[in-house]
Amino acid sequence: MTKQPYAAVMLMLLASLAACTDAPAGRAGTPEQRGALFDSILTATAQRTAFSTHKQEALGFDPIAAMSVLRDEVVAADTEEALFYALARLSHSRRDRHLDVALVPGGLTLSDSAGIDVWGAASAPEPKHAPIRVFPDYGEDGPIYFVGDVADDESVPETLVAGSRILSVNGLPVAEYEEALRPWTRHSSVIGLKWKVAEALPSRTATLPPALRTDSLSLDVRLPDGETDQVTLPYREAGALRWQNHSEPRYPGMRVELSTPTYDLLLPDDDRPLVGLIWYGFRETMVADVDTLMALAAREDLLDHALMVDVTRSRGGSLGPYAIQRMTPRPFKTTFGTLRLSDVIEPFVEDKRADFAARNINDGGVPETVDDGRWLLDWLEEDVLAALARGDSVTEPVPFKLAHAPKDSDGVLPPAPVHFKGPLVIVSGPKGGSHLDQFNAIVVDNGLGFVVGMT
């Protein structure tokens, strides 16, 4: 809950600086203004951000210290492009996948903004893409990246196939390439860093500064037969590429019975008592899509079947426990959360009051609560504002976002009246979102089923 107000404040600071017409250096402002901007961002971060001590210990870093060493780089950024990338690096140094720097109307401009969000716009310009997809390997033998899929494109030599290991990128050994991309890559974990580097590697994206972008992609690779080769690939319009889909989930002997934005429902071609879901996220239509699933499962006598949920392609979102209540016959404890208290809390509560009045309690379009939001608003207006007035730094823990239970609940949720009754298996992987982590944690911590693969 702390992230959206902070992001908005940072963007307003950036827009304010860009609007300074008396700045001799133009939209990038003067060194004094850039220094003041840096100092305000650092102060706001220290006051408002809910840092994870567990993450800091695991990654061996302190976010404020990591930000502080970048002051000179921000002050020296005397062009719009240099300032944007200095601020992007500053933002990413916090190692929080949720936080980013976007372009704002009337603010800094870039000659190439492919892949960079524009505040208020529905989507960003799409980057061009080389005709390969790349994935990381998480073994202990140093950074490993390999070709996971190949598009049907005349530029790809026949020898370059899925499984080819990438040794260097544009002349940089792959370990150096990973380190070069780290400062420009939003990530909260080493696992997440490697996944995002793999996504960026074949993409000509403006999220990377110009020095890391080339007109074509040059790779040294080790082919599956052990031979090495050098390959140069062009960048194409991403939507025009036709993939072999080697890297997508495949379940031979099962057919897609139903597709929704939340999942593809798989049923076996034979009489095996199994239901499969390729899960795509906990987004806007999840509740309705899950209701559709349960109605179908009840109608087709599938509720006693084993349920396999493949979340390897899932995004995050909200309301995962709503789905879990229908995936298991057992009660379970949901996740809890706290709220960092600072000067943004009062305007945040005002925003939620307005959302509640408009019957629109949500987070970026994703529904936050299964009730009308009254549990959440009562907690904000009573407990949170009282804690702020006392000078507390953080609230007491409550069931996450008060989405499924009130503040005085023990967080234990019962199964829904209509639910699956067979074994539950989650197939997980390194791609995902923060709410997917909570979903996996609930299944593991409550012993609801088996989780296969990385979380």
Summary of the structure (lengths in Angstrom):
residues: 455
radius of gyration: 23.9
end to end distance: 22.8
largest distance: 74.8
contacts: 1382
relative contact order: 0.10
helix: 36%
strand: 19%
